[in-house]
């Protein structure tokens, strides 16, 4: 009996820790304005998408973000020293770390507001499709739980 009680207490502490972590992530993302659909409604090419973009595979998530153009001084303003392609970062994220990863995205990377594009991996094999679809649904649930709007894209 004692082992069951200890496991129950441990599970309760873990649930409280997870809730606190999710609340912290929500609070960080609440600082990002709600999305402005008119800014991205006509974008149909993933390379033109300026907000975070998630490509979901069976094992991992590929997250692409465009870092904000931080001023380097008056000599670099408006120059070609920091084109968007040079500020593009691609990261691999575990599904379990999605909340932390999204909350860590700099505010300047949310050009359209709090919206993330999500697409299935175009390179996946046919047998991986069901697992990928389950992961896409888990990603959408997690992002919605964090207050992030999801713009689901078809596989490319």
C-alpha positions in Angstrom: 0.0 0.0 0.0 2.7 2.4 0.9 4.3 2.2 -2.6 0.9 3.1 -4.2 0.5 6.1 -2.0 4.0 7.3 -2.7 3.4 6.9 -6.5 0.2 8.8 -6.2 1.9 11.7 -4.4 4.8 11.7 -6.9 2.3 11.8 -9.8 0.4 14.7 -8.1 3.7 16.6 -7.7 4.6 15.9 -11.4 1.1 17.1 -12.5 1.5 20.4 -10.5 5.0 20.9 -12.0 3.7 20.4 -15.5 0.8 22.8 -14.9 3.2 25.4 -13.6 5.4 25.0 -16.6 2.4 25.3 -19.0 1.3 28.5 -17.1 4.7 30.0 -17.5 4.8 29.2 -21.2 1.3 30.7 -21.6 2.3 33.8 -19.8 5.4 34.3 -22.1 3.3 33.8 -25.2 0.5 36.1 -23.9 2.9 39.0 -24.6 2.8 38.3 -28.3 -0.2 40.0 -30.0 -3.1 38.0 -31.4 -2.5 37.2 -35.1 -3.5 39.5 -37.9 -4.8 37.2 -40.6 -4.7 39.9 -43.3 -0.9 39.9 -43.1 -0.6 36.2 -44.1 -3.8 35.2 -45.8 -2.2 35.5 -49.3 1.0 33.6 -48.4 1.0 30.2 -50.0 4.8 29.4 -50.2 6.5 28.2 -47.0 9.6 30.1 -47.9 7.7 33.3 -47.7 6.2 32.6 -44.3 7.8 34.9 -41.7 6.4 33.4 -38.5 7.6 30.2 -36.9 6.9 27.2 -39.1 6.8 23.6 -37.9 7.3 20.6 -40.1 6.1 17.4 -38.3 7.7 14.0 -38.8 7.2 10.7 -37.1 10.0 11.3 -34.6 10.8 15.0 -34.4 9.6 18.5 -35.2 11.6 20.8 -37.4 11.1 24.4 -36.3 12.0 27.2 -38.7 12.1 30.7 -37.3 13.4 34.0 -38.7 15.2 35.9 -36.0 14.5 39.6 -35.6 16.8 42.1 -37.3 18.6 43.5 -34.3 20.3 46.8 -35.0 24.0 46.5 -35.4 24.6 50.3 -35.3 23.7 53.1 -37.6 26.0 51.9 -40.3 24.1 48.6 -40.8 20.5 49.8 -40.7 18.7 48.9 -43.9 21.7 47.3 -45.4 22.2 43.9 -46.9 24.3 42.7 -43.8 21.3 41.0 -42.2 19.0 39.6 -44.9 16.1 37.4 -43.8 17.9 34.3 -45.1 20.9 35.0 -42.8 18.5 35.3 -39.8 16.6 32.0 -40.6 17.2 29.3 -38.0 16.2 25.7 -38.3 15.9 23.6 -35.1 14.9 20.1 -34.3 12.5 19.8 -31.3 11.0 16.9 -29.5 7.3 16.9 -29.2 7.7 16.9 -25.4 9.7 20.1 -25.6 7.4 22.0 -27.9 6.0 24.3 -25.2 9.4 25.4 -24.0 10.7 25.9 -27.6 7.7 28.0 -28.6 7.8 30.1 -25.5 11.5 30.8 -26.1 11.0 32.2 -29.6 11.9 35.9 -29.6 9.0 38.4 -29.8 10.4 39.9 -33.0 10.0 36.5 -34.8 6.2 36.8 -34.6 5.7 39.1 -37.6 2.0 38.1 -38.0 1.2 37.8 -34.3 0.7 34.6 -32.3 0.3 32.1 -35.2 2.4 29.2 -36.3 2.2 27.3 -39.6 2.2 23.5 -39.2 2.8 21.0 -42.1 3.4 17.3 -42.4 6.9 16.3 -43.5 6.9 15.9 -47.3 9.8 13.4 -47.1 8.0 10.9 -44.9 7.4 7.4 -46.1 3.8 6.1 -46.6 4.1 3.9 -43.5 4.9 6.9 -41.3 1.9 8.9 -42.3 -0.4 7.7 -39.5 2.2 8.5 -36.8 2.8 11.9 -38.4 -0.9 12.7 -38.4 -1.1 11.8 -34.7 1.9 14.1 -34.0 0.3 16.9 -36.0 -2.9 16.6 -33.9 -0.8 16.5 -30.7 1.1 19.7 -31.9 -2.2 21.5 -32.7 -3.6 20.5 -29.3 -0.5 21.8 -27.5 -0.3 25.0 -29.4 -4.0 25.7 -28.9 -3.5 25.0 -25.2 -0.8 27.6 -25.1 -3.0 30.2 -26.9 -1.2 30.0 -30.3 -3.3 29.9 -33.5 -2.4 27.1 -35.9 -2.3 27.6 -39.6 -2.2 24.1 -41.0 -0.5 23.8 -44.4 -0.9 20.9 -46.8 2.1 18.7 -47.3 4.4 20.1 -49.9 
